[in-house]
Amino acid sequence: MKLLLYLHLSIIVMSIAISSCESNDLLALQDLKNRITDDPLHVMAFWNDHSSHFCNWTGVTCSPYNDRVINLDLSSRKLVGTIPSSIGNLSFLTGLHLENNSFHGEIPQAIGLLLQLEHLNLSSNSFSGKIPTTNLLLHVIDFSQNGLTGDVPYSIGKLKSLVRLNLKVRFQMKGSFANTSAFSINGNNRLCGGVPNLHLSECSKATKHLDSRVLLAVIVTLALSVLVLCSCAAYYKLSNSTKAQPWNAEQLFEIPRTTYRAIHRATDGFSDANLHTENDDQQHQTKKLSFIQRLNIAIDVASALDYLHNHCQTPTAHCDLKPSNILLDEDMSAHVGDFGLATFLFDTSSSNSQSPAALKGSIGYIPTEYGSGGQASTFGDVYSYC
């Protein structure tokens, strides 16, 4: 009982925590919207929490697992405004693209709190002040075409995963960049731009953050491929293990060991076309009746029953009507035979009749009341006929 209570409380706490985190993302996005002073393309008009979830807002990409914001791309939207410190609450953010706008003011130090941030592009804006400290996972940093001043933070010199760094302004180089004569970039062939003394190639235009959904699609595709291959291998192995072997005379005595699958395959699913005559010396002939022949047989049997029940001097119930008692002549005309259990009905309006004391008819073709001692009647023949 205590364990169930503990699990219940844990689920409630986790739900509250997740809801709280999503609320932090929403508040951070709303705060950014409130800092926008000019929006000529009306991008922020779609940022309305009353009409849709914030994951569906323009430029916002959320994780498919927990609805946390993982990418914010508002590049080239002609936005004017500042970046709030609450941007640091987007703790799952991996990509921030605000290039080619008119953002101004200082870049908030809270960006350094985004521990999962990998791509940071604030180029071609009007930012001023110092470069904020950054986390150690950044792959791309682009602060070019801004009015930033001051020193390059030591934290940038510690970025082991850095692939692209574009400042393109005048800074006082310190830390790892202070002495270019003692600085080596051997093995980092993907570095570009930056310090002239390093003679790096010019940087190309930054590519956008690779959406995590692409990675998810690749993983799902690989998993499905493995599943399909395993299924094909299992089917191939099963088919080979149950493949029917050629028959010979000695195997006729091993029929009890024959599998149902082999019999089903050998008879084409127990098809009527495989019914043969009993005379092995004659060519096999099928015993397949057409629909018209079957209909005529049914009419002949019904006519015979009508004669027994209504046109005989003494009405008679057959009491054992079944397929083996229907005889066919050369013209495929049906004749009802085997009257061994036939009963004379002296009074059709009463339940009295002459009949043997034993069970009247064959099991499977007689009405249920015969089995419990019921009197024979014409209705029993109708039941057997149907």
Secondary structure, 3 states (H helix, E strand, C coil): CHHHHHHHHHHHHHHHHHHHHHHHHHHHHHHHHHHEEECCCCCHHHCCCCCCCHHHCCCEEECCCCCCEEEEECCCCCCEECCCHHHHHCCCCCEEECCCCEEEEECCHHHHHCCCCCEEECCCCEEEECCCCCCCCCCEEECCCCEECCECCHHHHHCCCCCEEECCCCCECCHHHCCHHHCCCCCCCCCCCCCHHHCCCCCCCCCCCCCHHHHHHHHHHHHHHHHHHHHHHHHHHHHHHCCCCCCCHHHHHHHHHCCHHHHHHHCCCCCHHHCCCCCCCCCCCCCCCCHHHHHHHHHHHHHHHHHHHHHCCCCEECCCCCHHHEEECCCCCEEECCCCCCEECCCCCCCCCCCCCCCCCCCCCCCHHHHCCCCCCHHHHHHHHC
